[in-house]
Amino acid sequence: MAVKSTLGFEVEFFLIDSEGRVVYNADKIIEASKKMAPEAAIIPEIAENMLELGSTPSTKISESAQSLLDNLNIAVKAASEEKTLLLPMSTYPGDFSPKMRDTGLYKIKKKLFGEKYDITGKCVGFHLHHALPEGSFDATSKNLKAVLSKKTKKSLVEAYNLSIAIDPVLTTFMQSSPFYHRKHIGKDSRIIVYRGGKALGYEEGLYSKHLQEFGELPPYELNESDLLDMVIERYSVWKKVIRDLAPEIVDTANYESILDTAWNPVKINPHGTIELRGMDINLTSSLFSIAVAVKYLFQNVYEHALHVVPSDAGIAEYFKEEKGKLFVPPDDYVRKKLQYLSAYLGMENDSVRNYCKSFLKLAKSVMPTSSKNLLKPFEEMVEEKRTVSDQILEHAKKLGYKPGEELPKEAAEKLVLAHANRLLDDLEKTQKLIEKHKSV
């Protein structure tokens, strides 16, 4: 019997005006959206220059994607009334200062991050939620259950480790942030400045140094006990960090779940999901297509008990599947090599390109024949060595950008206007894709 798990989308967009400048009118757009559709999942984010949208979770990606698209169309219409556009790039390529929120739980983050707090208002992303294995989550405590069946234990660990192994693939395919404050840091500048740390060679990053374990790509876990221990231990470290950095807010730093106190690219979420939160925002057609691939990979783990094996064999042949085992590289290789190369070089690096190519081969092997053509845009990226970030860089050069120099202000504004209009054009394309693939 097929395992049916729910999936959901969570997306963030910058807000820009008709001149390509960042604007701070998220609250007005949300208010206008609610008048049109009170139940629409269009909500405030950490800064007033960005907007968050969600979807209704569903066992069918097509239904969840349709929910997201409906909300996005509402947000686009509300934004239009404010002469505002939604920007599907994960960093604004020019200079700007975010207008941060500092009430409620945002106040805790402001204390923790200090001078780096503004980075959170300069980065947006795409988070894909996939339900945890049935029976692994306690909805009352909003945490993993301490006692699990053997099959559930196995599925939980395999899905978690698979999520880590595919992070460099997903982030490469989705990258849309080649500039940060007019500088080309890497093909995925958002990852570099957001995750930061030694693995990415960027100590100015948001989670660098004392907060690294709360925002880095985590290591694999060997069993469910290790996974549960990690959650509990990290919460203990979190409380200590709060006591050390901001003792005055210890008593108010109460989240609904201990799972709320981490923002890693792969996260066990208090909604009972594995949250893949490492990707850049991108065009909606790409979000839908990559979600379909992830769905069937997870289904292979949950339904067929696929065993994810970190091994040197996973380096010799990426994503090699043999007799119910999927060989993936050791986490050091994924975290220190592939993550780094993906963020800085993307498809121009052969290791990253081959890793992505092998992922597509694996995904096609588990997807229905009728859905395999959804992967064609990613196959073209591999073939052409060209992601959305590469497209943006090419456009920037035509607008006067010279490698090694800062992106001219006027070029940044023209870039974002062009990309915001690409989103509008892509909405119709996404609608057609959803209608064509209603069965997924």
C-alpha positions in Angstrom: 0.0 0.0 0.0 1.4 3.4 -1.0 2.4 5.7 1.8 0.6 9.0 1.6 2.5 11.9 3.3 1.5 15.5 3.3 3.7 18.2 1.9 3.6 22.0 2.1 5.3 25.1 0.7 6.6 28.2 2.6 8.0 31.0 0.5 9.4 34.5 1.0 9.7 37.4 -1.4 11.3 40.9 -1.3 9.0 43.8 -2.1 10.2 46.4 -4.7 8.6 49.4 -6.4 8.3 50.3 -10.1 11.9 51.7 -10.0 13.4 48.5 -8.6 13.9 49.9 -5.1 13.1 48.0 -1.9 9.9 49.1 -0.2 8.6 48.5 3.3 4.9 48.1 2.8 4.4 44.4 3.7 1.7 45.2 6.3 -0.4 47.2 3.8 -0.2 44.3 1.3 -1.2 41.8 4.0 -4.1 43.9 5.0 -5.3 44.3 1.4 -4.8 40.5 0.8 -6.9 39.7 3.9 -9.8 41.8 2.6 -9.8 39.8 -0.6 -9.3 36.4 1.1 -9.3 36.3 4.9 -8.0 32.8 5.1 -5.1 33.3 2.7 -1.7 32.3 4.1 -0.1 35.6 3.6 1.7 36.7 6.7 4.4 39.1 8.1 8.0 38.1 8.0 11.0 39.3 10.1 11.3 42.6 8.1 8.7 44.9 6.6 10.4 44.7 3.2 9.5 41.0 2.7 6.4 38.9 2.5 5.8 35.3 3.5 3.3 33.0 1.9 2.3 29.4 2.7 0.1 26.7 1.3 -2.4 24.2 2.6 -0.6 20.9 3.3 -1.8 18.0 1.1 -0.9 14.5 0.2 -0.9 15.7 -3.4 1.7 18.3 -4.3 -0.5 19.6 -7.1 -3.1 20.6 -4.4 -0.6 22.2 -2.1 1.0 24.0 -5.1 -2.4 25.2 -6.2 -3.0 26.6 -2.7 0.3 28.4 -2.9 -0.4 29.7 -6.3 -3.8 31.0 -5.3 -2.3 32.8 -2.3 0.5 34.2 -4.6 -2.0 35.5 -7.1 -3.9 37.3 -4.2 -0.6 38.8 -2.9 0.4 39.9 -6.4 -2.9 41.7 -6.9 -2.7 43.3 -3.5 0.9 44.4 -4.1 -0.1 45.8 -7.5 -2.7 48.1 -5.8 0.3 49.4 -3.8 2.4 49.7 -7.0 4.6 47.0 -5.6 6.2 43.9 -7.2 7.2 40.6 -5.6 10.9 39.7 -6.2 11.8 36.0 -6.5 15.5 36.5 -5.7 17.0 35.5 -2.4 19.1 38.6 -1.9 18.5 42.1 -3.2 21.5 42.7 -5.5 21.9 46.4 -4.6 22.3 48.3 -1.3 19.4 48.8 1.1 18.7 48.8 4.9 15.9 46.4 6.0 13.2 47.7 8.3 13.2 45.0 11.0 10.5 43.9 13.4 11.5 43.7 17.0 8.5 42.6 18.9 7.6 39.1 20.4 9.9 36.3 19.4 11.7 38.7 17.0 13.0 40.5 20.0 14.8 37.3 21.1 16.5 37.0 17.7 17.6 40.6 17.8 19.3 40.0 21.2 21.0 36.9 20.0 22.2 38.1 16.6 23.1 41.6 17.7 24.7 43.6 14.9 24.0 40.7 12.5 20.3 40.8 13.0 19.8 42.8 9.9 21.1 39.9 7.8 17.8 38.1 8.4 16.0 41.0 6.7 18.3 40.8 3.7 17.7 37.1 2.8 14.6 35.3 1.7 14.1 31.7 0.8 12.0 28.7 0.0 11.1 26.0 2.6 9.6 22.7 1.6 7.9 20.7 4.3 7.4 16.9 4.2 5.6 15.0 6.9 7.6 12.9 9.3 7.0 9.2 9.2 3.6 8.3 10.7 3.8 7.6 14.4 7.1 9.5 15.0 5.7 12.8 16.2 3.8 13.8 19.3 1.4 16.6 18.4 0.8 17.5 22.1 4.4 18.1 23.1 5.3 19.1 19.5 8.4 16.9 19.6 9.6 13.5 18.4 8.2 10.6 20.3 10.7 8.8 22.6 9.3 5.4 21.8 8.9 4.4 18.2 8.4 1.2 16.2 11.4 -0.3 14.5 10.1 0.7 11.0 9.3 4.2 12.1 12.7 4.7 13.7 14.4 3.6 10.5 12.3 5.8 8.2 12.9 8.8 10.4 16.7 8.5 10.3 16.9 7.6 6.6 14.7 10.6 5.6 16.7 13.0 7.8 20.0 11.8 6.4 18.8 11.8 2.8 17.7 15.5 3.3 21.2 16.4 4.3 22.8 14.5 1.4 20.6 16.3 -1.2 21.0 19.8 0.3 23.8 20.8 -2.2 21.6 19.6 -5.1 18.5 21.5 -4.1 20.4 24.6 -3.3 22.2 24.5 -6.6 19.0 24.0 -8.7 17.3 26.8 -6.8 20.1 29.4 -6.5 19.0 32.9 -7.3 21.3 35.2 -5.2 24.6 35.9 -7.0 24.9 39.4 -5.5 24.8 40.8 -1.9 25.1 44.5 -1.4 26.3 44.9 -5.0 29.1 42.3 -4.6 29.3 38.9 -6.2 30.1 36.7 -3.3 29.0 33.4 -4.8 26.3 31.8 -7.0 24.3 31.4 -3.8 25.3 34.4 -1.7 22.4 34.0 0.6 23.7 30.6 1.9 27.1 32.1 2.4 26.0 35.1 4.4 23.2 33.3 6.2 24.8 30.0 7.2 28.3 31.4 7.4 31.0 29.7 9.3 34.2 27.8 8.6 32.6 25.2 6.2 31.7 28.1 3.9 34.8 30.2 4.6 32.6 33.2 5.8 33.0 34.1 9.4 30.8 37.3 9.0 27.8 35.0 8.4 24.6 35.2 10.6 25.2 31.9 12.4 29.0 32.0 12.5 30.9 31.2 15.7 28.8 30.8 18.9 25.5 30.2 17.0 26.9 27.9 14.3 25.1 24.7 15.4 21.7 26.5 15.1 22.1 27.4 11.5 24.7 25.1 9.8 24.0 22.1 7.6 23.9 19.4 10.3 25.8 16.1 10.3 24.1 12.8 9.7 22.6 11.0 12.7 23.2 7.2 13.0 20.0 6.3 14.8 16.8 7.7 16.2 18.3 7.9 19.7 21.1 10.1 18.3 18.5 12.3 16.6 16.4 12.8 19.7 19.5 13.4 21.8 20.7 16.0 19.3 17.4 17.9 19.6 17.5 17.8 23.4 21.2 18.7 23.6 20.8 21.6 21.2 18.0 23.0 23.2 20.2 22.9 26.3 22.9 24.8 24.4 20.3 27.2 23.2 19.2 28.1 26.8 22.9 28.5 27.8 23.5 30.8 24.9 20.5 33.0 25.9 21.7 33.1 29.5 25.2 34.2 28.3 24.2 36.7 25.7 20.9 38.1 26.9 20.1 37.0 30.5 17.4 39.6 30.8 15.2 37.7 28.3 15.7 34.1 29.6 12.3 34.1 31.2 10.5 35.4 28.1 12.3 33.2 25.6 9.7 30.5 25.6 8.9 28.8 22.3 6.0 26.4 21.9 8.4 23.6 21.1 12.1 22.9 21.7 12.1 22.3 17.9 11.6 26.0 17.4 15.0 26.9 18.7 17.0 26.0 15.6 17.0 27.2 12.0 19.2 24.6 10.3 18.8 23.9 6.5 17.4 20.5 7.5 15.2 20.7 10.5 12.7 18.6 12.4 9.8 21.1 12.6 7.3 21.5 15.4 4.5 21.1 12.8 5.6 17.4 12.4 7.6 17.8 9.3 11.1 17.5 8.0 11.7 21.0 6.8 14.1 21.5 3.9 14.8 25.2 4.4 18.1 25.7 2.6 16.8 26.7 -0.8 16.7 30.1 -2.5 13.4 31.4 -3.6 12.9 30.9 -7.3 10.2 30.9 -10.0 7.1 29.0 -8.9 7.4 26.4 -11.7 10.8 25.4 -10.3 9.4 25.1 -6.8 6.6 22.8 -7.9 9.0 20.6 -10.0 11.6 20.2 -7.3 8.9 19.3 -4.8 7.7 16.5 -7.0 11.2 15.0 -7.1 11.5 15.2 -3.3 8.1 13.7 -2.7 8.9 10.5 -4.6 12.4 10.2 -3.0 10.8 10.4 0.5 8.1 8.0 -0.6 10.9 5.5 -1.6 12.3 5.8 2.0 9.0 5.5 3.8 7.3 2.9 1.6 10.2 0.7 0.5 12.5 1.2 3.5 15.4 2.5 1.4 18.6 2.5 3.5 20.7 5.6 3.1 24.3 4.6 3.6 27.0 7.3 4.0 30.1 5.7 2.5 33.2 6.4 0.3 31.2 4.4 -2.2 28.9 7.4 -2.3 31.8 9.5 -3.5 33.0 7.0 -6.1 29.5 7.0 -7.5 27.1 9.6 -6.3 23.6 8.3 -5.3 24.4 4.7 -6.2 21.4 2.5 -5.5 22.0 -1.2 -4.9 19.8 -3.9 -3.2 17.8 -1.4 -1.2 20.7 0.7 -0.3 21.4 4.3 -1.4 25.1 5.2 -1.1 25.7 8.9 -0.3 29.0 10.7 0.5 30.0 11.0 4.1 28.7 14.2 5.8 32.1 15.8 5.9 32.3 15.6 2.1 28.7 17.0 1.7 29.2 19.7 4.3 32.7 20.8 3.7 33.1 20.2 0.0 29.9 20.0 -1.9 28.1 22.7 0.2 31.0 25.1 -0.3 31.4 24.4 -4.1 27.7 24.7 -4.6 27.4 28.0 -2.9 30.4 29.6 -4.6 30.6 28.0 -8.0 27.4 26.1 -8.6 27.1 24.3 -11.9 30.5 25.5 -13.2 32.1 23.0 -10.8 32.3 19.5 -12.1 31.7 17.8 -8.8 28.6 19.8 -8.1 27.3 19.3 -11.7 27.9 15.5 -11.5 26.2 15.4 -8.1 23.2 17.1 -9.5 23.1 14.9 -12.6 23.2 11.8 -10.4 20.4 13.1 -8.3 18.2 13.6 -11.4 18.9 10.0 -12.4 17.9 8.8 -9.0 14.8 11.0 -8.9 13.6 9.8 -12.4 14.0 6.2 -11.3 11.3 6.6 -8.6 9.0 9.1 -10.3 6.0 8.1 -12.4 6.7 8.3 -16.1 4.1 11.0 -16.6 6.0 13.3 -14.2 9.6 12.9 -15.4 9.3 15.7 -17.8 9.1 18.1 -14.8 12.8 17.5 -14.3 13.6 18.8 -17.8 14.5 22.4 -16.7 17.0 20.9 -14.2 18.4 18.6 -16.8 19.0 21.7 -19.0 20.8 23.4 -16.1 23.1 20.5 -15.8 23.7 20.3 -19.6 24.2 24.1 -20.0 26.0 24.6 -16.7 23.6 27.4 -16.1 21.3 28.1 -13.1 19.1 31.2 -12.5 22.1 32.8 -10.7 24.1 32.3 -13.9 21.3 33.9 -15.9 21.3 36.9 -13.5 25.0 37.3 -13.8 24.8 37.2 -17.6 22.2 39.9 -17.5 24.2 42.0 -15.1 27.2 42.0 -17.5 25.0 43.3 -20.3 23.9 46.1 -17.9 27.5 47.1 -17.3 28.6 44.9 -14.4 32.3 43.9 -14.6 33.5 40.8 -12.6 35.5 41.8 -9.6 33.8 45.2 -9.3 30.6 46.3 -7.6 27.3 46.0 -9.4 26.2 49.5 -10.5 23.1 50.7 -8.6 21.1 51.2 -11.9 22.0 47.7 -13.0 20.7 46.3 -9.7 17.4 48.1 -10.2 17.0 46.9 -13.8 17.9 43.3 -12.8 15.2 43.1 -10.1 12.5 44.6 -12.3 13.3 42.1 -15.0 13.2 39.2 -12.5 10.0 40.4 -10.8 8.3 40.4 -14.2 9.6 36.9 -14.9 7.7 35.8 -11.8 4.5 37.3 -13.2 5.0 35.5 -16.5 5.8 32.2 -14.7 2.5 32.1 -12.7 0.6 31.1 -15.8 3.2 28.5 -16.7 2.9 27.1 -13.2 -0.9 26.9 -13.4 -0.6 24.8 -16.6 1.9 22.5 -15.0 -0.3 21.9 -12.0 -3.3 21.2 -14.2 -1.2 18.8 -16.3 0.1 17.0 -13.2 -2.9 16.8 -10.9 -2.2 13.2 -10.0 1.1 14.0 -8.1 
